[in-house]
Structures are given as C-alpha cells and as structure tokens.
Amino acid sequence: MLKKIFILVGTRPNFIKITQFEKQFKRYAGKIEYKLIHTGQHFDKNMSEVFFEQLEIKEPDYYLNISSGSPNSQIGNIILELEKVFLKDRPDLLIVVGDVNSTMAGAIAANKLAIKLAHLESGLRSMDRTMPEEHNRVVTDVLADYYFITEDSGIKNLSHAGVENERLFFVGNTMIDTLVAFDQNIRDSDALESHSLKKGEYVLMTMHRPSNVDHQVGCKKIIELIKFISRYKKIVFPIHPRALKNFEKYGLSNELKAINDLILLEPLDYLSFQQLVLYSSLVVTDSGGIQEETTFRQVPCLTLRPNTERPITISMGSNKLLEFDLELIKKEIELIQKGQNKKGEIPPLWDGRATERIVDIIAKSIL
Ligand code: UD1
C-alpha cells in the first residue's frame, strides 16, 4: 500500500533543509507519496516565497497561514490547523525540521494523533533553557520515533537522554546538501557585483536572536559593534524583520542607517546570501545554521553567543564563540587580517548526501 510521508516547514531555516527530499522521494514513486505543509510562521516574500522559488521547492500541499503572534498563539494555532489536515489526510510519518516553534507544534500534533514522527537535525543542545529553540529541541526529541543526526554531539545527547541506539541515525546535514546542490548557482549569483563588493573586503553580519535584539541595550551594542568593525572593513548586514522592528521601536534605526561603510539590506535570497558567505573575510552572527554553512565553506565565523548547540563547528570547523566584547572581536579581526585564523575541517558526512540517506532509511523502515 502507498505510504504517505509529510514534511512540515515554517521558517526560513526549515526551507533550506528540505530542498532535496522531493528528488529523493521520487526514487520511491508509486510506493511513497510525499506532501509538504507550510505553517506560515515566516510569511514575508523575502523570508519565504523567494526560497521556494530559488531552491525549486514544490508548492506546499497545505498552507496553514498562521503568521505572527506570540509563541503560544503560533504553536497553538499550528497544532489546531494541523489536526484538521491530519484528520482528513493522515500521513504514515511526519518529518519535522530543526528547532523552531513550527517544529515543536508539529511534533505535538502528530503525537496526539499517534502519527509517527521523524526529527531532522535532532539531538542538538545548547543546554541553555533561556533559548526558545532549546525547548523546541527537547520537546521534539522526547516525542520523536526517528532521530536524524548531523553531528556526534547529537548522538551523545540523545543516548544520554535514554533514546535507544536503533532509533539514532547519524546521516549528515541536509542544509549542506542544499549548499552542494546549488553551489554553481551560488557562485553565479550577482550579489557581490550588485553591491559593488570585492572578495574578502567585507564582513557579513546577521543578528536576530531575542537575547540580542529584543531590548534597547542589545540594539545599542549592535550599533557600537558595527561602528567598530567598519573601521577595519566594509560591513554587510541583511537585517531580519524582527531585528529591524526592534531598532525602530527603540528609536535607533536612523543611527543604524547612518553608519558609514555599512551596507544595510533587507533579508536576502538564498543564492545571494550564500555568495556573500562564500567570499566574506569574516561572518559575525548569532544564527544557528550560519555556523554550519561557514564551517562547510571554511570561512571564519564569530558567533556572539554564550553557547552553541552545534559544537562540531567549534571543535572541527571555523567557528568561534565570543562574548559581545569589542577588544576580543578586534583581536580576532587582526588574526584574520594576518591570515592566522583557523580554517577548520569539514565534519563527517557533510557531503551533500544526507537527504538520500534519510530517505533510504525511512523507506527501508516503512515499506
Ligand atoms: C525564528 C526561529 C529561530 C530562527 C529564525 C530564523 C522560533 C522560536 N525561532 O525566529 O530559531 O533562527 O526564525 O529566521 O521559531 N516576521 C516578519 N516576517 C516574517 C517572519 C517574521 O515580519 O516573514 C516577524 C514576526 O512577525 C515577528 C518576528 O519577525 O514579529 C519574529 O518572527 P518569529 O517567526 O516569531 O521568530 P523569528 O525571530 O523569525
């Protein structure tokens, strides 16, 4: 009998982790039917639609249209809307991705209807319960049946939590699959040219975590940091809607926009952003996924957070965790200018074939 597998996505970082599934599920055409559900957590054209277009992701079979709201209303609405979908079109397996609110909501909705659950990128832990994503990771991993793991810390964390070995699958990283699949398109993008940038002459920055941008002190510190970095290099900052809203709310957006040598951009499409990563001298971020993309590209990355859920990017990759301390950041920039920064290595199984492995594991198990 035909088996139904649904993937649930909701945010920008989810979209870029599922681009190769359609192709891989096609190998099981006639045996597996694959459908895509988009919660609508990210809804702006440049946070969502543009990724579907560029990355050739199929049109969602269901769009839940939940958009903004408090985390509780987001999660509650997703659960209610998913239940409606599942009651009329019940999958044999739901795949949820990463650590966002949509992920946890999907896990709960599936669990309450006794639908099997697979978690992509499971086992990552920052051990920091002040991060909303950490709750999402922990809850999703308690409810999952299949655990698809990107790095060895995931195996350790899940084993420690008592998950049986047979349910742990170390498969690599589907976000890297997308980088590999679209590598030529990334190189062909006109991002540098359109902003009159040259390879290696700029720093790329992203900042959007609540702990950095949801208060005035944090926004002021970011301005101070940009001013500081711009003494050495041009700085490119594609700003997330949540960060921009907060700069406006705290009356700091004019000061931000007036900084010399700052190229302030709207959120970028995937190919442009990845070209900027590839050719930057340094990436400064508070994102989760960008730590992995810079590790794969062997581009130096400073993550301005007290912890990371992706420790392989530090132990093997080009990532460093740093406090928001201008002196420390200056030292790092000097190292990079002298070419003495660590290049790192590419972690095991980050080879562009994780999705293929996952689909084979699922097919073997459910067919
Ligand atoms: C979410 C994820 C975070 C991820 C980030 C990547 C959770 C808990 N957090 O954070 O892990 O790193 O996505 O982008 O799920 N907004 C828009 N347009 C959009 C999307 C959001 O204006 O397309 C606004 C929302 O209305 C809200 C704010 O941005 O005011 C935050 O959006 P939300 O989806 O709640 O979380 P993110 O900060 O994007």
Boltz pocket constraint, residues with backbone or C-beta under 6 A from the ligand:
constraints:
  - pocket:
      binder: B
      contacts: [[A, 11], [A, 12], [A, 13], [A, 41], [A, 42], [A, 43], [A, 44], [A, 45], [A, 47], [A, 48], [A, 68], [A, 69], [A, 99], [A, 100], [A, 101], [A, 102], [A, 132], [A, 133], [A, 208], [A, 240], [A, 241], [A, 242], [A, 245], [A, 287], [A, 288]]
      max_distance: 6.0
